[in-house]
């Protein structure tokens, strides 16, 4: 309950207060509680799929039949890459070797692998990625010929008067050019 009175003011001054009245205000209806904001729509679950193919498979022979390969990391597609599978097929129509590569830097954008080949053999390489769903598609084929070191064969020495005459068979260089041969002198 409230007791209210009023008074007025003009250029002469303030009037006396009116008789007080008692007033009981009607109860004001309470506003409804605010509606909580709608929750955001649920995110669709990430459904793991096969990884994408590694990209830009390339490489080069490194001598003594070693081939250094490198490729761009595959997109994992919802599940981390657990390994890479390297396929090496001897050309033409030879057997295919498969190597599972599990020891690699998972943060690397470019991955490296050294393949031990056979001198003079051309290999067709492909690589694929494996995640929790399985093996993804293979990369495009890259052909690389393994090179061997050029070694002279069947070295023979014939002693002479204060000299030795050397003879050897030409080196097998698997298509490489022989630039020169060095003869070493040993004294004892």
C-alpha positions in Angstrom: 0.0 0.0 0.0 1.2 3.5 -0.9 0.2 6.9 0.6 0.3 9.7 -2.0 -0.2 13.4 -1.9 0.5 16.1 -4.5 1.3 19.8 -4.5 1.6 22.4 -7.3 4.0 25.2 -8.1 3.5 28.4 -10.0 5.2 31.9 -10.2 4.1 32.7 -6.7 5.5 29.5 -5.2 4.5 26.1 -3.9 0.9 25.2 -2.7 0.1 23.1 0.3 0.0 19.4 -0.1 -3.3 17.7 -0.9 -5.0 15.2 1.4 -3.0 12.0 1.3 -4.7 9.0 -0.2 -4.0 5.3 0.2 -3.5 3.4 -2.9 -3.0 -0.3 -3.4 -1.6 -1.0 -6.8 -2.9 -3.9 -8.7 -0.4 -6.7 -9.0 1.5 -6.3 -12.2 1.7 -9.6 -14.1 5.2 -10.9 -14.1 6.7 -11.2 -17.5 7.3 -14.7 -18.7 10.9 -15.8 -18.2 13.0 -15.2 -21.2 13.2 -18.0 -23.7 16.6 -19.5 -23.6 18.4 -19.3 -26.9 18.0 -22.3 -29.1 21.1 -24.6 -29.0 23.2 -24.5 -32.1 22.3 -27.3 -34.5 24.4 -30.3 -33.9 27.5 -30.7 -36.0 27.3 -33.6 -38.3 29.5 -36.4 -37.1 32.8 -36.7 -38.9 32.6 -40.0 -40.8 36.1 -41.3 -41.5 36.7 -42.3 -45.1 39.6 -43.8 -47.0 42.6 -41.4 -47.2 43.2 -39.6 -50.5 46.1 -40.6 -52.7 49.5 -39.1 -52.0 50.5 -36.6 -54.6 53.6 -35.7 -56.5 55.4 -39.0 -56.3 58.9 -38.4 -57.6 62.5 -39.6 -57.1 66.0 -40.1 -58.5 68.6 -42.8 -58.6 71.4 -42.3 -56.0 74.0 -44.7 -57.2 74.7 -48.3 -56.1 71.1 -49.2 -57.0 69.5 -46.9 -54.4 66.5 -44.8 -55.4 65.4 -41.9 -53.3 61.7 -41.4 -53.5 59.6 -38.5 -52.1 55.9 -37.6 -52.2 53.3 -35.2 -50.7 51.5 -36.5 -47.6 48.0 -37.8 -48.2 44.9 -36.1 -46.8 43.8 -38.4 -43.9 40.0 -37.9 -44.5 38.8 -38.1 -40.9 41.3 -40.7 -39.5 45.1 -40.3 -39.1 47.4 -41.9 -41.6 48.9 -45.1 -40.0 51.2 -46.2 -42.8 52.1 -45.8 -46.5 52.3 -48.7 -48.9 55.0 -48.4 -51.6 54.6 -50.6 -54.7 57.7 -51.2 -56.9 57.1 -53.2 -60.1 60.1 -54.3 -62.2 59.6 -53.2 -65.8 58.4 -54.6 -68.1 55.8 -56.9 -66.5 58.1 -58.0 -63.6 57.1 -58.9 -60.1 55.8 -56.2 -57.7 57.3 -55.7 -54.3 55.3 -54.0 -51.6 56.8 -52.2 -48.6 54.8 -50.9 -45.6 56.2 -47.7 -44.3 55.2 -47.0 -40.7 58.2 -45.0 -39.4 57.5 -41.5 -40.8 57.1 -38.0 -39.5 53.3 -37.6 -39.2 53.6 -33.8 -39.3 55.7 -33.7 -42.5 54.2 -32.5 -45.7 56.8 -34.3 -47.8 57.9 -37.9 -47.1 61.1 -39.6 -48.1 62.0 -43.3 -48.6 65.1 -44.9 -50.0 64.4 -48.0 -52.1 67.2 -50.6 -52.6 66.8 -51.6 -56.3 68.8 -53.8 -58.7 71.3 -52.0 -61.0 70.0 -51.6 -64.5 66.3 -52.4 -63.6 63.6 -49.8 -64.2 60.9 -49.7 -61.6 57.4 -48.4 -61.7 56.6 -46.9 -58.3 53.2 -46.1 -56.7 52.4 -45.2 -53.2 49.1 -45.2 -51.2 48.1 -44.2 -47.7 46.4 -46.3 -45.0 44.2 -45.0 -42.2 41.6 -46.7 -39.8 39.3 -47.4 -42.7 41.8 -49.0 -45.0 44.1 -48.4 -48.0 43.3 -45.4 -50.2 43.9 -45.0 -53.9 47.4 -45.3 -55.3 49.4 -42.3 -56.7 50.2 -42.0 -60.4 53.0 -44.2 -61.6 56.6 -42.9 -61.5 59.3 -44.9 -63.5 62.9 -44.7 -62.3 65.9 -46.8 -63.4 68.2 -48.0 -60.7 71.9 -47.2 -61.4 74.9 -49.1 -60.2 78.4 -48.0 -59.6 80.6 -48.5 -62.6 83.4 -50.9 -61.6 86.0 -52.3 -63.9 85.8 -56.1 -63.9 88.4 -58.8 -63.9 91.4 -56.6 -63.0 94.7 -58.4 -63.7 98.2 -57.2 -63.2 101.3 -58.4 -65.1 104.6 -57.6 -63.5 107.3 -56.2 -65.8 110.7 -54.4 -65.5 110.0 -51.7 -62.9 106.4 -51.6 -64.1 103.1 -53.4 -63.9 100.8 -53.8 -66.9 97.1 -53.7 -65.9 94.2 -55.2 -67.8 90.5 -55.3 -67.1 87.2 -55.8 -68.7 85.1 -52.7 -69.4 82.8 -51.7 -66.6 79.1 -52.5 -66.8 77.4 -49.1 -66.3 73.8 -49.9 -66.9 73.4 -47.2 -69.5 75.6 -44.7 -67.8 78.6 -43.1 -69.6 82.1 -43.8 -68.2 83.8 -40.5 -67.8 87.2 -41.7 -66.8 89.0 -44.5 -64.9 91.6 -43.8 -62.2 94.6 -46.0 -61.6 95.9 -45.9 -58.1 99.5 -46.5 -57.3 100.4 -48.3 -54.1 103.9 -48.5 -52.7 105.1 -50.9 -50.1 
